[in-house]
Amino acid sequence: MPAKGDNITKRKDGLYMGRVVVETPGGKKRLTVYGKRYGDVQRKLNRIRADAEEGLVFDSENLKVGAWLDRWLSDVLKPLVDAGKMAHSTYVRYEGISNNHLKPAIGHNKLRGLTRAQVRRLYNDKAKTLSSRSVDYVHVTLQMALSQAASDDLIPRNVASGERPRSSRQQSAEEAKALSPAQVKALIMAARGQRNEALYVVAVHTGLRQGELLGLRWTDVDLDTGKLSVRRSLKVTDKGLDFGPPKNKASRRSVPLNKTAVAALRAHRARQNTEILAAPEWRDTGLVFPNRVGKPITLPPGVQAAPEARRTRRRGLHLP
């Protein structure tokens, strides 16, 4: 049986909706929850009453999208970073998308009042000035934030779910291209004679990500057998550059090196030994591709990976 003060009804879309009035330090508030079953709604209402007794209720009826995005970043994503379950650079990307794209466009809207039409308009507007991949990031960020809001009973459903950016549907086939042999040749020719020529050679012949390349140590490379081991990745953290595990468990791998890559690395090691002897200051980190004093190379802001010759998605080149 419903508790006194509960109001549970079935909506036309099949969802049950429950309302309850609770006492808070700011006065009485009427809260609304949703569920597929009557009993689910009843349990949610009971939890709200228990939370209200502990002072954990906030005004979800008037909660704005922008305020929710801030809460989602601080209460949901930041703890994942602190627990080592999300890269700091990933958090920074979500934070940037939220502050630069979502909040200016829809942050003033009430969270409960956001519609699919507004989400679709957001994607269409962003597609006029952003690349299709950037619009995809906007979509993923909004979808994640709204999914959490739905799980927290702040909204009845995620209105971004299933709404793919129009730019992705239209341009995905065009973007799914690997570097052509001519483009690879032009890249290698442009890098010839440069300090980090071997970096580009290894990148196009192995498909390693940028962080994996810049995290390589000479102890990971066996030029006699023609293999390298991916054990770590250079990453941007809230405290600066640091080394961490690769992107996932499958990223820990042994990668064969062809004759071209082996030759490039041998020449690179000889040049590096000469550089070490001539340098007035050198920090011995054992990195294959350090900066001019032996320290890790600074990653460009927002760049996470190098172009990969064996991947189908074409990316711009951001190697140092």
C-alpha positions, 0 to 999 in steps of 0.5 A, spaced: 500 500 500 502 507 498 504 511 504 501 517 506 502 522 501 504 518 495 501 519 489 502 513 484 499 513 477 500 510 470 502 514 464 500 513 457 507 511 455 506 505 460 511 508 466 509 509 473 510 516 476 510 517 483 510 523 487 511 525 494 512 531 498 518 531 503 520 536 509 527 539 507 531 544 511 529 549 505 522 547 506 517 542 503 519 539 496 515 535 491 519 530 488 517 525 482 520 518 480 519 514 475 519 506 474 516 500 469 513 497 475 508 500 481 513 496 486 519 500 483 516 507 484 514 505 491 521 503 493 524 509 490 519 513 494 521 510 500 528 511 499 527 519 498 523 519 504 529 516 508 534 520 504 530 526 506 531 524 514 538 525 513 538 531 509 540 528 502 534 531 498 535 537 493 531 540 488 530 536 482 524 539 479 528 545 478 535 542 476 538 545 470 542 541 465 548 546 466 548 544 474 547 537 473 553 537 468 557 540 474 554 535 479 555 529 474 563 531 473 564 532 480 560 526 483 560 521 478 567 522 474 572 525 478 571 519 483 573 514 477 579 518 476 581 518 483 580 511 484 584 510 477 578 507 473 578 513 468 584 517 465 585 524 467 585 526 460 579 523 459 575 527 465 578 533 462 575 532 455 568 531 458 569 537 462 571 541 456 565 538 452 561 540 458 563 547 459 565 549 452 559 546 448 553 543 452 552 548 458 552 554 453 547 551 448 542 547 453 545 549 460 539 553 462 534 548 460 531 544 466 533 537 466 526 534 466 524 539 460 530 537 455 527 534 449 529 529 443 528 535 439 532 540 443 538 534 443 537 533 435 538 541 434 544 541 438 547 536 434 545 539 428 548 546 430 554 543 432 555 540 426 556 546 422 562 548 426 565 542 428 568 536 425 563 529 425 568 526 430 567 532 435 560 532 434 560 525 436 564 526 443 558 531 444 553 526 443 557 521 448 558 526 453 551 528 453 548 521 453 553 519 459 550 525 463 543 523 462 544 516 463 546 517 470 540 522 471 535 517 469 539 512 473 538 517 479 531 518 478 532 525 476 529 524 469 524 519 466 528 517 460 535 519 457 532 523 451 539 523 448 539 515 447 539 513 440 540 520 437 546 519 433 549 526 431 547 527 423 554 528 421 556 521 423 551 518 419 553 522 413 560 522 414 562 516 417 563 512 410 568 518 408 572 518 414 573 510 415 579 511 410 587 509 412 593 512 410 594 511 403 601 508 401 602 515 397 601 518 404 605 514 408 611 515 403 610 522 404 610 522 411 616 518 412 620 523 406 618 529 410 620 526 417 627 523 414 633 526 417 629 529 423 631 528 430 625 523 431 625 520 424 624 513 427 618 515 431 614 516 425 617 510 422 615 506 428 608 509 428 606 507 421 609 500 421 606 498 428 600 502 429 602 504 436 598 509 440 601 516 441 602 515 448 605 508 447 610 510 443 612 516 448 612 511 453 617 506 450 623 504 454 629 501 450 628 495 455 622 494 451 625 493 445 629 487 442 632 489 436 635 482 435 629 479 435 625 484 432 620 485 437 617 491 442 613 490 448 607 495 450 607 495 457 606 503 459 603 509 456 605 516 457 599 520 460 596 527 462 594 527 469 592 532 474 599 533 476 602 533 469 605 527 465 606 521 468 606 513 466 600 508 466 598 502 464 596 502 456 588 503 454 586 496 456 588 489 458 589 487 450 593 493 449 599 490 453 602 486 447 608 484 443 609 487 437 613 485 431 618 490 428 620 489 420 626 491 417 625 498 416 623 499 423 629 495 426 634 499 422 630 506 424 631 504 431 638 502 430 640 509 427 636 512 432 639 509 438 646 511 435 644 518 434 641 518 441 648 516 444 651 521 441 646 526 443 647 524 451 654 525 450 654 532 448 648 534 452 650 539 458 644 536 462 641 529 461 636 525 465 636 518 464 629 515 463 631 510 458 626 512 454 626 511 446 623 518 444 625 523 450 625 530 449 632 533 448 634 533 456 631 525 456 625 527 459 618 525 457 616 529 451 610 534 452 603 531 449 599 536 445 593 538 449 587 534 447 591 529 443 590 522 445 593 518 440 597 517 433 595 515 427 595 508 426 596 505 419 592 499 420 586 502 423 580 504 418 579 511 421 583 516 418 586 521 424 590 527 423 597 527 425 599 530 432 606 526 433 612 531 436 
